[in-house]
Structures are given as structure tokens and as C-alpha cells.
Amino acid sequence: MSKKIVIALGGNALGNSPEEQIELVKDTAKSIVGLAKEGDQIIIGHGNGPQIGMINLAMEYASKGDFNSPYMPFPECCAMSQGYIGYHLQQAIVNELKKQNLDKTCTTIVTQIIVDKDDKAFLNPTKPIGSFYSKEESEKIAKEKGYDFVEDSGRGYRRVVASPKPVEIVESKVLKMISSVDNIVITVGGGGVPVIQTENGLEGISAVIDKDWSSAKVALELDADILLILTAVEKVSINFNKPDQKELDSMTIDEVNKYTDEGHFAKGSMLPKVEACKTFVEGSSKKDAIAIITSLSKATDALKGETGTIVKKS
């Protein structure tokens, strides 16, 4: 029996340049089309941390000096990242569909997500974007530009921006319509363009919504069977990078709460993935709805129950 699967693809898996991304998404497309070949309905969300950081930095640089380029606000940079990542992904997927003689197509929806302007996240930026820097480099940039930086899982220092929770998907009706006719749909790119509701309508705001949270929102609205979060590791671990590190085959909601309270999952890294899984599984109307966290290369095996960490109700 076919399943409806929402895939959350990490932005770090897409490379640090357009050229690198074009090559990397070819393998991504093979994995995604492999799932579609099984008859499953596929909806894809993706991150944009490295990409939006690159775009924002380039646009900021171009707006200064003698370039005479207009300043580009952060929400517009998010929309740009949706467009060019979506373009690369859907092109690679369409090419792979043709290679495998599958009568399906793929499209990208530039997606807006309404957030609460009073979300406490705006008081405490936590979402890493852009490149990794040494401590000295990050301190210099912070002094020059007023950016906030944090140490990111032992890999260096990255700029952080606010990461409010998604409240409503503006293009929800369009998403439901297009996905219902068995297209592969790319949506909530980079978590979606964050917007707030004002007296004059929707208005973009400087933030990045975590793509795992937005993908969970999509999975709930589409009544998906599975939320599949693809990241750099095959399984979730507790006591990560410690002598007693332990990989988890599965977690119940109660176990997710326990491990989270004990501080096993890093903010800006594994924590939002685990919390997004919990939100989907808890909120789903389907008793057998599950979420899975694994690596891109193990996606097919994880859906067969052979690897990955499964989050289930009980």
C-alpha cells in the first residue's frame, strides 16, 4: 500500500556553491525517485542554512561601495534560496524520472509561512546560517556587522538568526491540490519565507524557520503517514561524542521527552529534528504515523525498517 511521505532534506547536504549543489542533488534525486518508484507520494522540504547565508552576504557586499546594487532584505534572500535550490532539485528529479521511465513530474512552490510576531524566538536567535568561522573570525564579523554567533556542534562558529515556530502555511490549498495528483512537490524551502500578518496584509520578516518544524507542519496538514528527516547521521544518539554514546533504533514520545529533558540533543542540530518528529507523531490523526531520522544514503533502508531512528506514539 502506498504511503504519503514528507521528506525534510538538510541544507548542509546541498553543498556550499551552485556548482557543488548541482552535483550533489543528482544523488539526492536518485534516492527520492527510488521512493517514488515504490508508488509512494513524495513531498520534499529542505533547509537553506549555508545557501541563505551565502546569498545574504553576497547581497550585502554588493549593496556597498561602487556596485550600486540595492540592499536586499533577508526575507527576499530566503525566497531566492527557495528558487534556486528548488530549481536544482526539481531539474535533477525530473531528469532521474525520465531515466527511470516514470510518468511523474516535479514542481517547486515558493512557500510563505506565517509566524507570530511576538514569538519569543525573536529575543533569542538560535538558527545557524551561512559558513563556519573560527572564534576570532566570528568575533571580528560580529563587531563589524552586529551579527550573533554561536559555536555549532564542535564544527566552528556560525551566525544565528531568530527561528520562530511556523503557525500557518499560506499556500496550503495549492500544496494539497498539486500533491494530490501524484506530483513530487518541493515546498517550505528553507523552512518557508517567514511572514507576519499585518493590517495591510502579509509582510516578510528577518528570520529562518527550521525546515524540520515546517516539514512537520506540512506532514500534519497533508495527513502524511511518515515524516522522514534526512541528516548527516544514520541514527540519533544519546550521550553523543562521549564514551558511552548509544545509537537509538526507536523512541516513544515519553522517551523523547525524557532524553530532551536530560539534554541529550544539541540546540540548532539534533534537538529541532527530534522535536519536529514529536510534534508530527503526537499531532497526527493516524495511530500508526511515524517519524524517522536517518541519513540520505540510508533513506530507502530506513523506510523498510532496517535502520534509522523511528519516533512513534508508544
N, C-alpha and C positions, 0 to 999 in steps of 0.2 A: 504494500500500500504506500502510495506516495506521501511525502511529508512536506510541510511548509517550513523552510529553514531560513532564518535570518543570520547572516554571517557578518561579524564585526572584524574587519581587517585592520591591523595596526599600521599606522602611518610610517613607522620606522622600517617596515618590511617593504616599503616602496622606494627606498633609496634616497639619496641626497641631491640628485640632479635629474633633469628631464631625461638625459641620455641613459643614466643608470636605471631610472624608473621604467623606461620603455623595455629594457631587457628583463628586469625583474618581474614585470607583470605578465610576461609570457608564461612563466612557470605558474604564477598565480591563476592565470586563465585556464591552464590545463587542469588544475585542481578543482576549480569552480565548475568547469564544463563536465568534468568527471562526475560531479554530484548531480548536475542537471541531467546527465545521461541516464541516471538511475530513475528518472522520472520525477525527482523532487522539484518543488517550486523554490527558486532561489531569490532572495533579496539581500543585497550587499550594502553594508555601511562601512565607512573607512575613516581612519584617522588622517590628520594632516599636520601633526606637530612639527616635523622638520620642514615641510613644504611651506606652511604659512609663515614660519619664522624666516625662511629664505625670501619669500615674496615681500613680507613686511620690511625687512632690512633693505632689500633692493629698492623698493619704492621710496623708502625714507631717504636713502642715499641719493636717489635720482631727483628728489624734490629740493635738494640743497645745491649750493654752488651755482654753476653756469648752465645746468641742464634744462632749466625752465620747465621741468615736469611738475604737474600738480601733485599736491600731497594726497595720498591715497589712504582713506580711513581703514581701520582694522577690519570692520565687517566686510568691506569690499575686497580686502585681501583674502578673507575666508571664502567669499564667493568665487574669486579667481582660482583658489586651490581646488574647490569643488569641480570647477570646469575643466581644468587641465588634468587633474587626477582621473576624473570621470571619463574624459576623452581617451586617455591612455588605456584605462581598464576596459572600457566598452569596446574599443578597437581590438584589443588583444583577445577579448572574449568572443567577439564576432568572428575574428579570423580562426579561432580554435573551433567554434561551432561549425564553420564551413569545412574545416579539415576533417571533422568527425561526422560530417553529413547529418547534422541535427537541424531539424526545421524549427529553430527558435531564433529569437533576436535579443538584443540587449540595449537598454537605454539608460540615460542618466537624468535624474530630476534634481535641479538646483533647489535645495530644500531650506526653508526657513523654520526655525524653532522658536516659539515664544518662551521667554523666560520671565521670571518675576524680578522686576527692577529693584526690589527690596531683598533679594536673595542675599543671605549673609556671606556667600562666597565672594561678593564684590569687596568685602572688607578684608579678605584673606586670600590673595592669589596663590593658587597651588598647581595650576595646569602647566606642565613643561612644554615649551615650544622651541623650535629652532635648534641650532647646533650646540655641541658640548664645548665648554670652555674650561680652562684651568681656573683655579681660585683667583689668581692675580688678574687674568683677563676679564673675568666676570666682575670683579671689583672695579676695574677701570671703566667698563661699559656702564655699570650701574651708576657710577659717579657722573659720567658724561651724559647719559640719557635718562636717568631716573628709573631704570627698569629694576624689577625684583628678580633675584636669582636664588636658586636652591641647589644643593647637592643632590644628584639624581642616581640613586642606587649604586654608588661607587664608580660611576662612569664619567663623572665630571660635573660641572655646574651648567645649568640651563636656565634661561629666562622663564618666569612663570607669570601667567595672567589668571584672571578670575575664571572659575569653572562652575557656573550656575547649573542647577538641575533643569532638564527640559520639562516644560509644562504642557505644550501643545504643538503638534506638527501642523504647520499652516497648510501644506499641500497634501494632507492626509487623504482626502477624497480622490485626488489624482493618483496617489500611490496605490490605493486599493483597487482602482479601476484598471490601471496598467498591469499590476501584478496578477490580477485575476484572469488575464488571458494568456498566462504562462510565459510571459516575458521574463528574462533575467533583468532585475531592476537594481540600479545603483542609486542610493539615496542617503540622506543625512551625512553627506561627505564632510569630514572633519567635525562631525557631531551636528552639522547643520549651521547655517548662519544665525547667530543669536539675535533676536529682535525683541523689543518690548512693545506693549500695546499703549498707545498714547491717545489723546483726544483727537489727533489728526490722523490716526491710523498706525500702522506698524512702522517702527524705527529701529535701525540697526544699532547695536551696542558693542563696545570693545570687550570681548571675552571669547573663550573657546569652550564649547560644551563637550564633555568627554564622549567620544564616539561609542563607548560601551553603554553609557546611560541612554544615549539617543537610539542606539540599536535595540536596547531592551524596550524602549517606548514603542518603536516600530513593531517589534515582535508581539507586544501586547495588543496594539491596535489592529494588527492583521491576524490575530489569534493563531500565531505560529505554534508549531509543535516543538521546535528546537531553536534555541539561541546558541550559536556557535561562535565563540570568541577565540580568534586566532592571534597568537602572540609568539614570543621568542622561545618559550619553553614547552616541553611536551606535556608536563603535568604541573599542577600547583603544589608547592611545598610549604611545610611549616618548619620553623627553625632554619629558614633559608640562609645559606652560606655559613652554617655552623656545623660543628662535628656531628651533631645529632639531627641533621636535616633529613626530613622524611617526605617522600612524594605521596600524594593522595590520589587514590583511584576514584573516590567519590566523597561528597559531603552532603549531609542533610541541611535543612535550614537551621536547625538547632546547632549543628556543628559549625556552620558558617558564623553564626552569632558568637559562639564560644571562641573560635580562633581569632575572630576580629577583635573581640574584647581583650584577648591576650596579646594583641599587637603583632600578629604573625605576618600581616600583609602591608607592604610599603605603600604610603600615600603617593599618588601620581604614577604608580606602577601596577602592582597586583590588586591593591585594595579596590579601585573603581571597577575592575573586572569582576571580582567576587561579589561586590555589592550589586552590580548590574544583573548578574546571574540570579542573585537572591530576589531582586525586585521582580524579574520576569517570572520566575518559578512560583513565587508567592502570589503574584497578581493574576496568573493565568487561570482561565476557567477550566482548563483541561487538567484532569487529575494526573495524567502521565506526562505532562510537559516537563522538559528537562533543559538545562543549560550545560554546555561543555566548554571547557577551556583547554586548548592544546596548541600545537604549532601548525603552521600552514602545511608542512610536508606530511603531517600525520592526520590531516583533516578527515580523509576518507576512512582511515583505520579507526579514528575516534568515533565516527558515526556508526561504525559496526560494533562499537563497544569494546574494541581491542586495546585502546589506550586513551590518554587524556584524563581530565578530572571532570566527573559528572556531578552537577548540582541538582538535587531532587528534593521534593517536598518532605519526604520522611523515609 
